[in-house]
């Protein structure tokens, strides 16, 4: 419907598809800190979240056992009550920046 309306009015319409599959796994931490600050989150709160993500490690459990522990340097914590909020904050900032750059 939106595309049809723009065609009828002979107006330009720019569309983008954002694949959110595994979105939590792909959030760059530096981008998260940037988005938090740009959204007006107090620096003290940014540092608390940074501390939560400092030195994150995990293992992978499979049929033949458990892997060695390794660092996780990208992504949001799965199962954290804070992660949906952080993910939304990143998407909001991304949307704002796309709008500012659009004609």
C-alpha positions as protocol buffer text, in pm:
chain_id: "A"
residue {
  index: 1
  type: UNK
  ca { x: 0 y: 0 z: 0 }
}
residue {
  index: 2
  type: UNK
  ca { x: 275 y: 245 z: 86 }
}
residue {
  index: 3
  type: UNK
  ca { x: 460 y: 179 z: -239 }
}
residue {
  index: 4
  type: UNK
  ca { x: 138 y: 221 z: -438 }
}
residue {
  index: 5
  type: UNK
  ca { x: 63 y: 554 z: -269 }
}
residue {
  index: 6
  type: UNK
  ca { x: 408 y: 689 z: -350 }
}
residue {
  index: 7
  type: UNK
  ca { x: 374 y: 571 z: -711 }
}
residue {
  index: 8
  type: UNK
  ca { x: 35 y: 740 z: -745 }
}
residue {
  index: 9
  type: UNK
  ca { x: 179 y: 1066 z: -609 }
}
residue {
  index: 10
  type: UNK
  ca { x: 494 y: 1020 z: -824 }
}
residue {
  index: 11
  type: UNK
  ca { x: 711 y: 1063 z: -517 }
}
residue {
  index: 12
  type: UNK
  ca { x: 1043 y: 895 z: -444 }
}
residue {
  index: 13
  type: UNK
  ca { x: 1042 y: 616 z: -189 }
}
residue {
  index: 14
  type: UNK
  ca { x: 1353 y: 454 z: -48 }
}
residue {
  index: 15
  type: UNK
  ca { x: 1320 y: 112 z: 114 }
}
residue {
  index: 16
  type: UNK
  ca { x: 1566 y: -100 z: 307 }
}
residue {
  index: 17
  type: UNK
  ca { x: 1553 y: -454 z: 436 }
}
residue {
  index: 18
  type: UNK
  ca { x: 1727 y: -519 z: 766 }
}
residue {
  index: 19
  type: UNK
  ca { x: 1790 y: -884 z: 847 }
}
residue {
  index: 20
  type: UNK
  ca { x: 1750 y: -913 z: 1224 }
}
residue {
  index: 21
  type: UNK
  ca { x: 1834 y: -1282 z: 1239 }
}
residue {
  index: 22
  type: UNK
  ca { x: 2097 y: -1325 z: 1508 }
}
residue {
  index: 23
  type: UNK
  ca { x: 2086 y: -949 z: 1571 }
}
residue {
  index: 24
  type: UNK
  ca { x: 2199 y: -994 z: 1933 }
}
residue {
  index: 25
  type: UNK
  ca { x: 2506 y: -1186 z: 1815 }
}
residue {
  index: 26
  type: UNK
  ca { x: 2619 y: -913 z: 1577 }
}
residue {
  index: 27
  type: UNK
  ca { x: 2602 y: -593 z: 1784 }
}
residue {
  index: 28
  type: UNK
  ca { x: 2948 y: -439 z: 1798 }
}
residue {
  index: 29
  type: UNK
  ca { x: 3022 y: -330 z: 2153 }
}
residue {
  index: 30
  type: UNK
  ca { x: 3183 y: 0 z: 2051 }
}
residue {
  index: 31
  type: UNK
  ca { x: 2866 y: 81 z: 1855 }
}
residue {
  index: 32
  type: UNK
  ca { x: 2659 y: -4 z: 2161 }
}
residue {
  index: 33
  type: UNK
  ca { x: 2858 y: 240 z: 2380 }
}
residue {
  index: 34
  type: UNK
  ca { x: 2826 y: 506 z: 2107 }
}
residue {
  index: 35
  type: UNK
  ca { x: 2449 y: 453 z: 2078 }
}
residue {
  index: 36
  type: UNK
  ca { x: 2402 y: 467 z: 2452 }
}
residue {
  index: 37
  type: UNK
  ca { x: 2588 y: 798 z: 2474 }
}
residue {
  index: 38
  type: UNK
  ca { x: 2409 y: 948 z: 2171 }
}
residue {
  index: 39
  type: UNK
  ca { x: 2077 y: 846 z: 2328 }
}
residue {
  index: 40
  type: UNK
  ca { x: 2161 y: 1046 z: 2639 }
}
residue {
  index: 41
  type: UNK
  ca { x: 2238 y: 757 z: 2874 }
}
residue {
  index: 42
  type: UNK
  ca { x: 2442 y: 882 z: 3171 }
}
residue {
  index: 43
  type: UNK
  ca { x: 2811 y: 795 z: 3149 }
}
residue {
  index: 44
  type: UNK
  ca { x: 2788 y: 613 z: 3482 }
}
residue {
  index: 45
  type: UNK
  ca { x: 2524 y: 380 z: 3334 }
}
residue {
  index: 46
  type: UNK
  ca { x: 2732 y: 328 z: 3018 }
}
residue {
  index: 47
  type: UNK
  ca { x: 3025 y: 222 z: 3237 }
}
residue {
  index: 48
  type: UNK
  ca { x: 2807 y: -19 z: 3437 }
}
residue {
  index: 49
  type: UNK
  ca { x: 2697 y: -190 z: 3115 }
}
residue {
  index: 50
  type: UNK
  ca { x: 3059 y: -191 z: 2990 }
}
residue {
  index: 51
  type: UNK
  ca { x: 3161 y: -366 z: 3312 }
}
residue {
  index: 52
  type: UNK
  ca { x: 2891 y: -629 z: 3251 }
}
residue {
  index: 53
  type: UNK
  ca { x: 3047 y: -702 z: 2912 }
}
residue {
  index: 54
  type: UNK
  ca { x: 3411 y: -693 z: 3025 }
}
residue {
  index: 55
  type: UNK
  ca { x: 3592 y: -1026 z: 2996 }
}
residue {
  index: 56
  type: UNK
  ca { x: 3289 y: -1228 z: 2880 }
}
residue {
  index: 57
  type: UNK
  ca { x: 3374 y: -1591 z: 2822 }
}
residue {
  index: 58
  type: UNK
  ca { x: 3178 y: -1895 z: 2717 }
}
residue {
  index: 59
  type: UNK
  ca { x: 3206 y: -2259 z: 2618 }
}
residue {
  index: 60
  type: UNK
  ca { x: 3027 y: -2466 z: 2357 }
}
residue {
  index: 61
  type: UNK
  ca { x: 2867 y: -2791 z: 2466 }
}
residue {
  index: 62
  type: UNK
  ca { x: 2827 y: -3057 z: 2198 }
}
residue {
  index: 63
  type: UNK
  ca { x: 2785 y: -3434 z: 2170 }
}
residue {
  index: 64
  type: UNK
  ca { x: 3156 y: -3502 z: 2220 }
}
residue {
  index: 65
  type: UNK
  ca { x: 3200 y: -3273 z: 2520 }
}
residue {
  index: 66
  type: UNK
  ca { x: 3270 y: -2911 z: 2601 }
}
residue {
  index: 67
  type: UNK
  ca { x: 3511 y: -2678 z: 2422 }
}
residue {
  index: 68
  type: UNK
  ca { x: 3780 y: -2476 z: 2590 }
}
residue {
  index: 69
  type: UNK
  ca { x: 3661 y: -2145 z: 2730 }
}
residue {
  index: 70
  type: UNK
  ca { x: 3692 y: -1851 z: 2487 }
}
residue {
  index: 71
  type: UNK
  ca { x: 3628 y: -1475 z: 2495 }
}
residue {
  index: 72
  type: UNK
  ca { x: 3310 y: -1329 z: 2350 }
}
residue {
  index: 73
  type: UNK
  ca { x: 3387 y: -980 z: 2219 }
}
residue {
  index: 74
  type: UNK
  ca { x: 3081 y: -913 z: 1999 }
}
residue {
  index: 75
  type: UNK
  ca { x: 2711 y: -932 z: 2068 }
}
residue {
  index: 76
  type: UNK
  ca { x: 2461 y: -888 z: 2347 }
}
residue {
  index: 77
  type: UNK
  ca { x: 2404 y: -1128 z: 2633 }
}
residue {
  index: 78
  type: UNK
  ca { x: 2134 y: -1383 z: 2558 }
}
residue {
  index: 79
  type: UNK
  ca { x: 1875 y: -1413 z: 2834 }
}
residue {
  index: 80
  type: UNK
  ca { x: 1956 y: -1078 z: 2992 }
}
residue {
  index: 81
  type: UNK
  ca { x: 1657 y: -858 z: 3072 }
}
residue {
  index: 82
  type: UNK
  ca { x: 1866 y: -561 z: 2953 }
}
residue {
  index: 83
  type: UNK
  ca { x: 1945 y: -700 z: 2605 }
}
residue {
  index: 84
  type: UNK
  ca { x: 1611 y: -617 z: 2435 }
}
residue {
  index: 85
  type: UNK
  ca { x: 1644 y: -258 z: 2557 }
}
residue {
  index: 86
  type: UNK
  ca { x: 2004 y: -233 z: 2433 }
}
residue {
  index: 87
  type: UNK
  ca { x: 1913 y: -387 z: 2098 }
}
residue {
  index: 88
  type: UNK
  ca { x: 1627 y: -142 z: 2055 }
}
residue {
  index: 89
  type: UNK
  ca { x: 1858 y: 148 z: 2142 }
}
residue {
  index: 90
  type: UNK
  ca { x: 2103 y: 43 z: 1870 }
}
residue {
  index: 91
  type: UNK
  ca { x: 1823 y: 6 z: 1613 }
}
residue {
  index: 92
  type: UNK
  ca { x: 1675 y: 345 z: 1709 }
}
residue {
  index: 93
  type: UNK
  ca { x: 2010 y: 518 z: 1657 }
}
residue {
  index: 94
  type: UNK
  ca { x: 2062 y: 337 z: 1327 }
}
residue {
  index: 95
  type: UNK
  ca { x: 1717 y: 445 z: 1211 }
}
residue {
  index: 96
  type: UNK
  ca { x: 1783 y: 806 z: 1315 }
}
residue {
  index: 97
  type: UNK
  ca { x: 2113 y: 816 z: 1128 }
}
residue {
  index: 98
  type: UNK
  ca { x: 1959 y: 666 z: 813 }
}
residue {
  index: 99
  type: UNK
  ca { x: 1684 y: 929 z: 823 }
}
residue {
  index: 100
  type: UNK
  ca { x: 1940 y: 1209 z: 859 }
}
residue {
  index: 101
  type: UNK
  ca { x: 2136 y: 1081 z: 558 }
}
residue {
  index: 102
  type: UNK
  ca { x: 1828 y: 1029 z: 340 }
}
residue {
  index: 103
  type: UNK
  ca { x: 1729 y: 1284 z: 74 }
}
